Amino acid sequence: MGVGFLVRAIAPGDFHSVGEGIWWAVVTLATVGYGDVVPTSPWGRVVGSVVIVFGVTFLAFLTATVTSLFVSSEQREEARRVEERREASEEEMKALLRDVSARLESLEARIDQRSDS
């Protein structure tokens, strides 16, 4: 809105109302650029250039931020799944070791019985 007021003040011949200046600023910031209203004065073009650079930069940061949120969410979910698999693997390994230990004890008992006989 501030840019709309600014361009109306510095280029009243190009922007016949503050609303028209705001419309131009929104269209320019969104990088749509309909071309229905354009600055023709040197200072209007300077402001337009700043608005264009700001708009492109803002959209790039917005896209990067949203993408980063999605990626970090996926990374947290994947880390959780890896941890669950690790814990499950540890439990399976403990069960296997208990089974092997029980079998070993059984074999030792059999050996002890045969050696006693």
C-alpha positions as CSV (number, residue, x, y, z in Angstrom):
1,M,0.0,0.0,0.0
2,G,2.9,2.3,0.8
3,V,4.3,1.9,-2.7
4,G,0.9,2.7,-4.1
5,F,0.8,6.0,-2.2
6,L,4.5,6.7,-3.2
7,V,4.0,6.2,-6.9
8,R,0.8,8.3,-6.9
9,A,2.8,11.1,-5.2
10,I,5.9,10.9,-7.6
11,A,4.0,10.1,-10.8
12,P,0.5,11.5,-10.6
13,G,0.3,11.6,-14.4
14,D,0.7,7.8,-14.6
15,F,-1.3,6.9,-11.6
16,H,-4.6,8.8,-11.4
17,S,-5.6,7.6,-8.0
18,V,-4.0,5.9,-4.9
19,G,-6.1,2.8,-5.7
20,E,-4.5,2.6,-9.2
21,G,-1.0,3.0,-7.6
22,I,-1.9,0.2,-5.2
23,W,-3.2,-2.0,-8.0
24,W,0.0,-1.4,-10.0
25,A,2.1,-2.3,-6.9
26,V,0.3,-5.5,-6.2
27,V,0.4,-6.6,-9.9
28,T,4.1,-5.7,-10.0
29,L,5.0,-7.4,-6.6
30,A,3.2,-10.5,-7.8
31,T,5.3,-10.4,-11.0
32,V,2.1,-10.6,-13.1
33,G,2.7,-7.3,-14.9
34,Y,-0.5,-6.8,-16.8
35,G,0.8,-3.5,-18.2
36,D,-2.5,-1.7,-17.9
37,V,-0.8,0.9,-15.6
38,V,2.9,1.6,-15.9
39,P,5.2,4.3,-14.7
40,T,6.8,6.5,-17.4
41,S,8.6,9.1,-15.3
42,P,12.3,8.3,-14.3
43,W,11.5,8.2,-10.5
44,G,8.4,6.1,-11.2
45,R,10.6,3.6,-13.1
46,V,13.2,3.6,-10.2
47,V,10.4,2.8,-7.8
48,G,9.1,0.2,-10.3
49,S,12.5,-1.4,-10.5
50,V,12.8,-1.6,-6.7
51,V,9.3,-3.1,-6.5
52,I,10.2,-5.7,-9.2
53,V,13.4,-6.8,-7.4
54,F,11.6,-6.9,-4.1
55,G,8.7,-8.9,-5.6
56,V,11.0,-11.5,-7.2
57,T,13.1,-11.8,-4.0
58,F,10.0,-12.1,-1.8
59,L,8.5,-14.8,-4.0
60,A,11.8,-16.7,-4.0
61,F,12.1,-16.5,-0.2
62,L,8.4,-17.5,0.2
63,T,8.9,-20.5,-2.1
64,A,12.1,-21.5,-0.3
65,T,10.5,-21.2,3.1
66,V,7.5,-23.3,2.2
67,T,9.7,-25.9,0.5
68,S,11.9,-26.0,3.6
69,L,8.9,-26.6,5.8
70,F,7.8,-29.6,3.7
71,V,11.4,-31.0,3.5
72,S,12.0,-30.7,7.2
73,S,8.7,-32.3,7.9
74,E,9.6,-35.2,5.7
75,Q,13.0,-35.5,7.2
76,R,11.6,-35.6,10.7
77,E,9.1,-38.3,9.6
78,E,11.9,-40.3,7.9
79,A,14.1,-40.0,11.1
80,R,11.1,-41.3,13.1
81,R,10.6,-44.3,10.8
82,V,14.4,-45.1,10.9
83,E,14.3,-45.0,14.7
84,E,11.3,-47.3,14.8
85,R,13.0,-49.7,12.4
86,R,16.2,-49.6,14.5
87,E,14.2,-50.2,17.7
88,A,12.4,-53.1,16.1
89,S,15.7,-54.5,14.8
90,E,17.1,-54.3,18.3
91,E,14.1,-56.1,19.7
92,E,14.4,-58.8,17.1
93,M,18.1,-59.2,17.8
94,K,17.4,-59.5,21.6
95,A,14.8,-62.1,20.9
96,L,17.2,-64.0,18.7
97,L,20.0,-63.8,21.3
98,R,17.5,-65.1,24.0
99,D,16.6,-68.0,21.7
100,V,20.2,-68.8,20.9
101,S,21.1,-68.6,24.6
102,A,18.2,-70.9,25.6
103,R,19.3,-73.4,22.9
104,L,22.9,-73.2,24.1
105,E,21.8,-73.8,27.7
106,S,19.8,-76.8,26.5
107,L,22.8,-78.2,24.7
108,E,25.0,-77.7,27.7
109,A,22.5,-79.5,29.9
110,R,22.4,-82.4,27.4
111,I,26.2,-82.6,27.4
112,D,26.3,-82.5,31.2
113,Q,23.7,-85.3,31.3
114,R,25.7,-87.5,28.9
115,S,29.0,-86.8,30.7
116,D,27.3,-87.7,34.0
117,S,26.0,-91.1,32.7
